[in-house]
């Protein structure tokens, strides 16, 4: 065998091993939840702020005043394929009832499934990674109180090479970041709003444009962009695109009415429905934070 071919094979092996090591799933540490006791009542507030029902309630489910049934099934069309929200009800077979708290927390904050597989970032763990682990434990406690559903999760419709989950390890190396997007001298209210927007509310998942790899363009944080489903545009909600006052933002998040006497529409209907159930101080904090975000035209 020629020497150059031996070197080529050697480099290929080294590169493959390096890729395999760097893209390995990294769940939470085994002791990450030690000393934390879930509070389901507090978890309901986290559940509302995180908007879990907006994605995980079946799209054809009848509206009810009872507890939500998180059977999944909502479709999300992207440039990489169509993803379907899974069943995250407490069902032991088709939901997440058999998952431990640590496995659920690792999925939510690290994008790692119970089998050690990478989850796709259409599930916004790149936002939830900034959440306080105590809030995630409370959320899990609340999820376990909800009705179980026997609806099987629908497989994602993703073509090669995006169906290779190991590649998500490379995506995480590039974009999974615990740091806050908006920093600086923020008031306590603005910091609370930042937590709700950047962590639990994952507002950037829709309102921040994406690059060719599906990573958020942090330099255009909340500046809006094309809707991934190809229909219309997601608005710019920085001060450069949204000129509403803090009170007007609060009113919109409370009643769904805009200053122009229009009403909330599209996917924001579900968002406002959940945020309106949070304490008024949380909506005021979101408004204060949005006015502190760097403006983008």
N, C-alpha and C positions, 0 to 999 in steps of 0.2 A: 504494500500500500504506500503510495507517495506520501512524503512528510506533510505536504500542505493539506492533504485530505485528512490525515490524522489530527492535525491542528483544527481543521474545520469541524470535525466530529467532536473534538474535545470542547471547543468553544460553544457548540450547539448544546452539549450536555450541561456545561456550566450555566449557560443562559437559561436553559429549561429549569434547572434546579433553582436558580435565582428567582425566576418568575414564580415558580411554585411556592417558594418561601415568602416572597414579598406579597403575594396575593392570598395568603392563607386567611381564613376567617378568624376574627378576633372577638369572641363573645366577651361578656362581662366576666370579671374575675369571680372565682367560686365564692368569695366572701363579700361580694359587692352589696348584698342585701342584708348582711348581718346587722342585727340591732334594729331593723326597720319592720314595723308592723303596719299592715295596710288598713286604712280607714275608708270604708266604702262610701260614707257620706261625703268626705272630702274628695274622694275619687270621682264622684259624679260631677263636681265642678271642673275637674281636670278633663273629664270626658267631654263636657260641653265645649271647653276652650279648645280642645284638640280636634273637635269636629269629627269624631270617629263615626258617628251615625251617618254623616253626610255621604260617606263612601261605602260603608259596610252594611247598611240596610238595603235589602233587595230593591232594585229600581221599580218593581211592580208591586211592592208591598203596600197594603192599604194603610192610610194614615190612622194613627191611634194615639190616644192619650196615655196608653200604658207604656211599660218599659220597652225600649227598642229591641227588635230581634235582629241580630247582626249576622244574617245568613249570607251576606256577600252577593256577588253577581254583577255589580256595576262595572261597565266597560270603560276603559280609558284608552283612547286611540292616540298613539304617538308615532314619531318617525321610526321607532324601533320595533313596532308591532302593537298589538292590542293586549292590554293587561286587564285582568278581571279581579276585582276585590274579593278576597277569600272569606270564607265563613270563619268568624272569630268569636262565635258564640261558645258557651261552655259545653257544648256537645262533646262527648268523649271520643267519638269516632270521626266526625266530620268537622268539628270545630277545634278549639284549643283547650278543651277541658282537661285533657291528659297532660298538658304542658305544665311544667313547674313554674313557679314565679320567676325563677332565675332565667329559664328559657324564654318566657314571655318578655321579660325586661331586656334580654339580649336581642331579641327580635326588634323590639321597639327602639332601642337606643344604639344598637350596633348593626342592625340589618343581618342578623345571623339566625337561621332557623334551628330547631331543636336537633336536627341531624348534622349540624355543622355546615349547612349550605348557605351561600350568600343569597340574600333576598334582593329583589330589584328595587332601585331607588324611586320607583313610582310610589312606593310606600315611603313617606317622608322621614325616614330615620336620620337623614342628614340635618333635619331640624330638631327632632326629638333628642338627639345626642346632647343638646344644650340644656335639656330639662333637668330639674333636680330629681335624683333617683327616688327620693321619698315621694314625690308626686307620681312617678311611674308606678311605684308599689301601691299607692292609693288607687290609681286608675285600675290596676289589675284586680284589686279587691272589689271594686265596683263591677268590673266586667264579669266577675264570677257570680254576681247576684242576678244577672240578666237571663232571660229565657234561652234555652238551648234550641238549636235548629238542626234537623237531620239533613239539610240540603248540602250535597257535596260541593266543594269548591271547584270552580271551573278552571281548567288549565289555561295558562297564558298562550296566546297565539303569537309567538316570537320566532322569527326565522334565524338561520345561521348568519353571522357568528354570535348574534346577541343571545341565543339560547344556551351559550356556554357560560354558566353562572360564575365560573372561576374568573372570568374577565371583570366581574363586578368588584373583585379585589383590587384590580388596577384602578377602577373608577373611584373606589374609596380612598386609595392613596392620593388621588388628585383632589377630591372634593369633600371628603368627610372631615369636617373641621369643627372643633368645639368652640372656637373663638366667636365672639359676637361680631356681627357685621358693622353695626353702628356703635362707635365707642366715643369717648370724650367725657366731658363734664355733664352728665345727665342728672336730673332731679330724681328723687325716689319714685315719683309717679311715672316719669319717663322710663326708668329702669324696669318698673313693673310692666309697662306697655311693651318694652323691648322683649321681655320674657314671654309675653302673650303672643306677640307677632313673630318673633324670630325662632322661638322654641315650640311652645304648645300649638299655637295657631298655624304654624308653617305657611304664613301668607306668601312668603317668597316662592313657594312651590308653584304658584300660579302667576303671581304678579312680577316675577323677575325673569327676564329673557334667558334663554339657554343657548349654549354653544353647540357645535356639531357632535360633541360627545354626550350631550344631555346634561352638562354641568352648568350650574348657575353663573351668570356673569355678575360677579360681586360688584363690579364697577358701575353697574346699572341696576342696583338694588331697588326693587319695587317699581321699576320704570315701565312695566308693562311689556306687551309684545303680542305676536300672533297667537291665537288660540291653537293649542296642539291638534284639536280636531278639525282644523281648517276652516272653521266658521267664525268669522269676526275676530275681534281683538280683545285682549285682556287689558284693562286700563292702567295707566300710570297713576299710582296713588302717592307719589312723592309730592312735596310742595310745588314742584315744577309742572305737575300735571293736574293736581287736585287743589283748587283754590278755596275749598270749603273751610270754614272756621272750625275750631275744636267742638263748639256746641253743635254745629251742623253735622259733623262726623258722628258725634254721640247720638244725635237724633236718628240718623240713618241706621246706625247699628242697633237702635232700640225699636224703631217703628218700621224701618224699611223705606221711609220717605226721604227723597232728596230735597235740597233747597229749591230745586226747580219744580217741585210738586209732582215729580215722577216717582215711580215705585221701583223697588229692587227687582231684578230679574235674573234669569239664568241660574248658574250655580250659586250665585250669592244669596239666593232665597234661603237655601239650607244653612248657609253660613250665618246670616243675620238671625235666622230662627234660633240657632244655638247661642250666639253671642248675646242676644236679647235676654236670655235667661241667666246670664252672669250678673253679679252685682254691678250697680251703676258705676262704682269706682273703677272697675275693670275696663268698662267702655271708655271712661274718661282717660284712663291710663293709655289705652290704645290710641286715642285721639292725640294726646300729648306727645306720644312717641312719633306718630306719623308727621307731626309738624316739625320734629327734630331731625327727621331723615334728610340727608343731603338731597337737594332738588335735582331732578333730571328733566330736560325739556321733552 
